[in-house]
Structure formats: C-alpha cells, structure tokens
Amino acid sequence: MEFFAKSGAPPRQRTSCAIVGIYDNGKLSSPAAQMDEAGKHLISKVVSQGDIRGKLGHSLLLTQAPGLGCQRILLVGCGAKKSFDLRKYFQATENAAKALAHTSVKDAISYLPLQLVDTADPYYLARLGVDAVASACYRFSETKSGKQRKPSLVKFGLAMSGRAEQKRAEQGCVDGAAIAAGQALTRDLGNLPANICNPSYLVKTAKHLAANNKRLELKVETETQMKRLGMGALLSVTSGSEQPAKLIVLRYRGASARTKPYVLVGKGITFDTGGISLKPAPAMDEMKFDMCGAASVLGTLLAVTTLKLPINVVGVVPACENMPGGLATRPGDVVTSMSGKTIEILNTDAEGRLILCDALTYARRFHPHVIIDVATLTGACVIALGSHLTGLMSKDPELANDLLDAGRAAADRAWQLPLDDEYAEQLKSNFADMANVGGREGGAITAASFLSRFTEGLRWAHLDIAGTAWKSGANKGATGRPVPLLTEFLIRRSRNASGAH
C-alpha cells in the first residue's frame, strides 16, 4: 500500500473517500465541520437523524458528497473530545481502515490527524496512522484454498495542517511503511503452522532477506557446528526432534566495521510441546507462536534494511523444536552451556532460556554496543501484565529507559519489572551451577535472572513478549510486536549516530 501526507483545505481535496471524525453526542470535529459547511450540511443532517452518535468503534459511509472534492465520506466515531488521544486516534484510524476494507474504495485521505495536530508530532501521527491502516488491512491466506479477497484500498493519505507538518509526516509515512512491512513478515512467520515454519524455513526466510542486499550477510550454524562450539543447552532442547536445529546469524552493515553493533537475539522455538514436561492439550496449537521472538528479529531487520539506517545490527536466531521422544532431555538432566556453566533442567518446558543462554554467549563475539533478547518466554509475564504490555527487564537503567520511551512513542509499550539479585537465589541447584526454573513466584523475573548470568559485562535488556506476540480467541493470530518498539529504538540510535535530530 502507498502512504502519503497531504495539506490543504479538506473540502477541496480530491479523493475517493474522505475520513472525518465525529465526537460523542454527534459533535463534529473541525475537519467534519468544514466539510459539512461546504457540502450542503449533509454530515450534520445525518448526525441529527441519529445514524451515528460518535461512539468509538462506530462508522458510517456516506456515498454522496455534494459540493466536495471527495466522492464519499466516512464518518468515524472518536468518543469524547476531551479524551481523544494518540491511543484513540490509532483505534479510530484502524476502525476506519477496517470499514473501508469491505468496500470498493481504492484511495482515501484521513483528516483524523488534524484533531491532534496541536498536541502531537506530525511524524508520529503519520507513523501511527500507517501502523493502524496496515494492521487493519493485514490478511493471512497462505494456508487457505481458493482465491482470498484482499482490501481494495491501495493508497492512504494522512492530512496535515501545513507544509511544514506535511514534510514531517512524509518521513513518518516512509518509516511507518518500513515498520509495517517488518510487522507483516513477523505476523506471516508467526501465523504459519509448525509443519511449514520449522527451523529450516526460518533459514530460507533469512536467505530471502539477504539475497541481493549488499548490506546483509547470512551465516547459519548447524548442529554439528553447535556441538563444536559447546552449545549443550541449546542442543538439549532439540534432542527429541527430528527437525535439525539452526543458529541463524544475519548481519546488517550500515556503518563502518569499527562501529559496535546492536545485537538482537530472538527465541525461535518453532513448536513447543513442553518436551517430557508435556504441556496440557488445550491451546497447544498456539505454541506455533513460540518463535515470535525470532520472527520479530527478522521483521526488525527488514525494517532496518529498508530504511538503510546508519548503524550495524546483528540478528541471532536460535531455532529448533521442543519435542518429546526417546532422545529427549529429561527433568533432572544436567547440561553444559556454551559459557561452561552447568544447568540442571528441572522442567523441559522452560526451554526458551536454554536456547537463549547459548545464543547470548555466542553473540559476545560481535562485541555488541547493546544486546537485546526477545522471547515468548513465560506465562508468568502474561499473568503479571496481560496482553497489553511487553515485560522489560534489565540491570542497565539507561537502556531500560530508552526502550520504554521507544515503546511509548511507537504505541508498542513495555513495562519494566525488577531484576534484583535476590531473585537469583531461587535458581540454586544441588547438582549444577544453576537450575533452569525457580518456582512459580516471580517466574518472569527468575527467567530473566537466569539469562542475566550469561550477559555479565554487557549492556543487555530482555523483552518477554509472551502476552503481546499473538492474540487468542476469535482474533487469533500474531501481532507483529515488538517490531515497532525495536525499530523505533534503532531509529533513535541511528539519529544519534548520524548527528541528525
């Protein structure tokens, strides 16, 4: 889809459909009032009839637009005027795009940004607008038979109040489109079933990203090579599966070779049965989403390469299945990680931290400026934060604050949980340097505490996306998070690197 920014008087803009907001009790937004005045009061007449009252989530398409440059008008409910903020702007824009997706409208201009232009940066208004529209128009049809109808909408404009605001918004559209493409890739990978999206499929995806792109270099470590490297923790997870594990290393070079990279490590369990510590049957199908950390790393790298950011980024993806079988790791087994530390495996369903600890050790060779791991790691994080916020843990206050700020700006929020040393006490083992679980209490934190033992001396942060990487129920599917957060963080770092503001 093509996204663009536009300035000028709303009544005169030529488009197939103009999108304007209606507040609670039928109060017209300023753009709606302008169009109503120029359009023979069609909007106020419809509102006075009670066809739309302005409730958030409601919309009404008018197919007549007398005296206006547009062919149709979509009235979108925005809720109470005093509480219309960026979050509700995103929802209203998404609702508008969903409504248009069921029509033959091919192009539209949204005037919803004008309702916030005095309180929000035009760049982020455009970014969030693009994100909302792309989310609403996303369709997954790869595993469905027959031809699937796609939305007719191919061009979407975001109105701004003047030329200066339009210029800022144009950059927002560019960045937003790149992030949306990264999110779409992440969602596609997450939504694919595990009989298609296995470790080798993730390698194939990485190869596709690196093909004909001089800034990207791909390296894949096989199980034989991982054995030579001493990655006993990672290999213990894959021992029950017939699918060969892969360690995918995708390097993006946007700066000089002397510049330290940002390293993103993504958990890539392409299906998680729990191993010998078998999961209960209900909702086990959703364990195909256990590789969404890996998918988000690949999606972020797609966004970074599209934007040609002037930084170096390395994506490290440990990919394997966690299956039961005659060779599967048993509870009570002790394995040796790549770092040399030994681990008593008390629960084989706490496998994500086992593949991540070896990947984090492996990533040291890149001498990272910052290292961030992304993982659907713990159900405990879902209990703590629900499906709204990503769990963030780090012993680096500056890095944690930068990630929190990036999440807020990108509408992909995280919440910081503590990572104090006393949580490590729960990981004590009588038979190894540590156990892989620390009991039910503070499960998300003890998982991060486990990983922290492999990141000593590094600027490191952990993102637990177990609650935010996918949705369950009627809207089941991958969300593409935290690609917006990660890309925003890297965009900000690239601005600092280039001296731009």
N, C-alpha and C positions, 0 to 999 in steps of 0.2 A: 504494500500500500504506500502511496505517496502522501507525505505530510508537508504542510506549508503554513506559513504565518501570513496574516493579512491585516492591513489597516485601512481605515476609511469608514464612511457613514454606512451603518448596517442596511438601511433601506435601499441603497443603490448597488450593493454588491450582487453580482450575477453568480448564481449557484443553483443547483438542482434542489437544495434544501438548506434553509437557514434554521439553526438551532438556537432557541432563546429560552430563558428561564422564567418560571412563574413561582413566586413565593407562596407560603401558606395563605389561605383565605383569598386566593386569587390575585394577590398583589403582583403587578407587573414589574419585572426587572427593568433597568434603564434601557437596554437594547430592545426588549419587548415593547416598551412604551414608545420608543422611536419608530419601530416598525408598525405599531398599531396606529400611530398618528398618520403615517404616510400610506397606510394600507386600508383606509376607509373603516378603521376601528373594528376590523374583523376579529382580532385577538380578544379585545375587551368584550365583544358580543358573545363569543364562545365561552369565555370565562364566566360572564354574567349568567349564562344558561346552566352553569354548574357542571359542564363537561370535564373540567379539570380544576382542581382546587389548590394545586401547588404542593401536594404531598410528595416527599422524596420517594422516588421509585416509580411515580406515575408519569405518563407521557401521552400526548395526543398529536397525531399527524393531521395537519390541515393541507388539503390538496389544492386549495385556491389561495392565491396571493395577489390580489388586485393592487395595482399601483406600485408593486415592489419588483426589485431585480431578481428575486428568487422565484422558483416555480412552486415550492412547497414550504411550509413552516412546521417545524417540530417543536411543540411546547413541552418543556421538561420541568417536572416538579423539583424544587430545590429546598423545600422545607422552610423553616423560619429564617427570615432575612438576617437577624442578628447572630444566628449560629451557623451561617453558611461559611464554611472554612475550606481549607485545602482537601480535607478528607471527604467532605460532602461534594466538593467540586469534582473530585475523582469519581465518586459514586454517580453523580448526575451525568457526567460525560460518558461513563460506562453504560448507564441506562439508555442514554440517547443512541449510542452506537448499537446496542442490542436491539433497540426498536427499529433502527434503520436496516439492520441486518436481515430483517424479514420483509423488506420492501425491494423495489427495483432501483432505488436511489443509488447512483454511482458516485456522486460527489456531494460534499456538504461543507458548510462553514459553521463552526460553533462560536457563538457570542458569549458563552458562559465565562470565558476568561475575563471579560470586561467587568464582571461582577466582583472580581477580586484584584483588579489591576492596581488599585491604590495600596493594597496590603501585601501583595506577593510579587516576587521577582518574575518578570515575564519568561525568563529562561525556564524556571521550574513549572510555571503554568503550562508551557508548551510541552515540557518533558512529561509531566503527569498526564496531560491530555493525550499524548501519543500512547503512553502506557495503558491508559484506560481503554482507548479505542482498540489497540492491538489485543488486549485481553478479551474484550467483548467479541471480537471477530475471529479469535483463535478457534480452529476446528481440528480435531484429530480423527482422521478417517483411514489411516494406513491399513488397519486390520479389518475394515468393513468391506463387504462386497457391494458391487454396483457403484454407480456414479453418485457422489455426495454433493448436495447443493452447497455452494460457498456464497458468502455475502457478496452482493453486487457492488458494495462500497469499495472504491479503489483510490479515491482522493479525499483527503480530510484537511480542512483548513481551521486554524485557530486565530480568532480575531484579536487584535491588539489596538490600543488607543492611539498610537502614533508610530512614526517611522523608527524612532529610537527603540521603542518597545518591540517593534516588529523585528528589528535586527537581532535583539537578544533572543527573541522567541525562535528565530530561524535556526540559531545554534542549538536551542533546546529541541527542536524538531529533528535535527541531524543526530544529536546524541541519543534522543529518545528512540529513534528508529533503530539505531545500532543495538541499544539495550533490548528493545522489543524482539529483535532477531535472535539475540542471545537467549532471551527467555523462551522463545518459541522452540529453539533447539533443545533447551533444557526440558521443556514440557514434553516434547516429542520423545526424547530418550526415556523420561520417566514413565510415560504412558504406554510405551511398548511392552509387550509381555516378555517374561524372562526366557521363553523358548526362542525369542528373536534377539532381544537385547541381552546378550551374555558378554563376558569379558572380551571375546574376540570381536564382537560387534562394536564395543567401545573403541577398540583399536582401529577398526575400519572407519569410524566417525572421526577419530583424531587424524587418520591419514587423509581423509577428505578435507579437513580443515587446513592441513599443512600443504596440500597439493597446490602447486603454482603460487605459493606465497613465500617469497624470499625471507620474510621476517620470522617465519615459523620453522622450527626444526623438531622432528619427532624421533624419539628413541623409545624402544619397547624392551623391557627386561623380561625374559622368560622364566619359567620355574627353575630351570637348570641354572640360570644366572643368579636367581634369587637364592638358591641353595649355596652357591659360591660366596655370595655376599653375607650369608649367615642370617637370612631373614626368617628365622624359625617361628616367630609369632605370626607373621602373615601366612606362611605355609601351613601352619597348624589349622588355620580356618578352612583352607581349600582342600585339605587332605581327604575329605569324604566325597568330593565332587569329581565327576568325570570331565568337567569343563576346565581346561588349563587356566591357571591364574595368569594375569598380566600386570606389569607395572608400567604404566604409560607416563612418559615424560615429554611434555610439549613446551618448548621454549620459544618465547616471543622476544625478539630483539628490536626494541625501539630506541635504544640508547647505546652508548659505547660499551664495549666489552668490559671496561673497567668499572662500570656502574653496577652496584649491587642490585640484584633483582628482588621483586616481590614474589614470594612463593605461595601458591595456593595448593593445598592438599585436600583432595576430595574423596570421601569414602565411597567405594564402588562395589558394594555387595549387590550383585545383580539379582539375587534372590536369597532371602534369609529364612530358612526353615527353623532356625534356632539350633540346628545340629542335633547332637544327642540330647541336649536340653530343649526338646521339641516344643515349639510354640503351640498354643491351642488353635484349633481349626478355624473358628470364626475370624473373618477379616485377614486370614493368612495370605489371601490373594494380593493384599496391599503391600506385601513385602517385596514386590517387584519395584516399589518406590525406594527401597533401601539403598539405591545407587544415586539418589538425587543430589548428594554432595558432589559426586563425580560429575554428574550432568551439569551442575551449576558451575563447576570449574571450567568445563568445556564451553558452556554458554558464555561465561565471562570472557574467556579468551577470544571467542568470536567477536564480541563487542569491542574488546581492546584492539584487535587487529583491524576491524572495520574503521575504527576511529584513528588508527595509527598513532596511538599515544606514545610520547617520547620517553618511555620508561622500559625497563626489562621486566618481564613477568615469566615465571615458570609454573606450569601446572603439573602436579604429580598426582596420579590417579592409581591407587592400588585397587585392582579389580579382580573379584573372584566370587564364587558362590559359597554359601554355608549350608552344607547338606549332611544328613546322617548317612552312615554306611559303615562297612567293615573296617575301613581305614580311618574313619572319622576320629577326631580328637575327643577324648573322654573327660568328664569332670574329674578333677584330681591330677590330671597330667601336668607336667612341668615342662615348659619350653624355654628356649634361649632366644632372646630378641637380637636384632642386628647390633644393638648397642652393647651386647654382652650381659645385660640384666636378665635374670630369670623370672619367669612368671608362672604362678600356679593358677591353672584355669579351673575355677570353681563353677563357672557357668558358661557353657559353649555358646549361649545366646548373647553374651557380652563380647561379641566378636569384632565389632567395628573398631574398638580401641586397639585390638591386636594387630589389625592390618595398618591402622594409622600410626602406631608407635614405630613400626619399621619404616614406613614411608617418611615420617618426620626425621628419623635418623638418617635415612638416605638423602633427604633434602639438605642436610648440613653441607654437602659437597658444593652447593651453589653459593655458600656464604651469603645467605639472604639478608637483605636490609630488614625485611619483615616477613614473618611466616604466619599464615592463617589457615587453619584446617576447618573444613566444612563437612558436617556429618549429620545424618539422621540417626543420632547416637542413642538417645534414651527416652523411654516412655515417661520417665520421671520428669523430663523437661516439659512434656505435654501436660502432665498433671499440674506442674508449677505455673506455666504461662499460657496454657491453652493453645489455640491455633492462630493467635493474633501476633505474638511477638517471638522472635528468634532469641534463644538463650545465648548470651555472650559471657565468656569467662576469660580473664587474662590477669596476669600479675604486672602488666605494663599499663599504668593509668592513662598515659598519653595516647597509646594505641587504642585502648578501650574507648576513650572519649571520642577519638577520631572516627571510629567505626559507628558509635552511637549517633554522632552528628550526621554521618553519611546516610545512615538508615532513616533518620528523621527527614532529611532533605529529599530522599528518594521515595518516601512513603513506603518503606520496607523496613519497619522498625525492629530494633533489638532491645533487649533488657539485660542489664548486667547482673549476674549472680556472683556471690562471693567465691573466692578461691583461697581461703586461708589455710595455713599449714595443718591445722588440727584435723581437717577432713582426710588428710593422707593417712592418719592413724587407722582409719577403717580398712585400709588396704594391706595391713600387715598379714604375713603368711608365716606359718611354722616351717614351711618346706621350700620356699623360694624367696627371692628378693621382694616380691610383692604378689598379691592376689589380683585377679582381673576384675573382681567386684568387691564392693564394700558394704553390702547390705542394702536394705530398702531406703533408709534415711539419707536424704540428700543425694539420691542416685545420680542426678545430672552433674552435681558438683564433684562427687568422687570419681566419676568417669573422666572429667576434665583434670582432676588431680592426678589420675593415672597418667594421662598424656603429658602433663607438665613435667614429669620425671624424665621425659625424653627431649625436652626443649630447654634445658638449663643453659643459660648464657645466650639465648636467642630472644629477640623481640617477637613474642608469639601471642596469638589470640585463637580462641576456639569458638566456633559457631555451631550450636546444636539446633538443627532445623527440623527435628522430628515432628514438631507441631505445625510448621509453616510450609514444608516442602510439597505437601499434597492435601487435597480435601477428600473427605469421605462422604458417604450418603449419595443423594441424587446428583450432586455436582462432582462426583468422584473424579479425580484427575490431578496431575501435577500442576503446581502454581508457577514454577519458574523462579521462585525465591531461593536464595538471596542474590540473584544476578543484579538487580538494581542497586542494592546496598554495596556489593563488591565493586561494581563498575563505577559508582559514584565515588567511592573511596579512592580508586585508582585514578579517576579523572582529576580529583583534587590533588593527589600526589604528583600527577604529571604537570599540572599547572605550576606547582611549586618548583618542579624540576626545570621547566622551561622559562620560569620567571614571569609567566603570564598571570593576570589577575582577572 
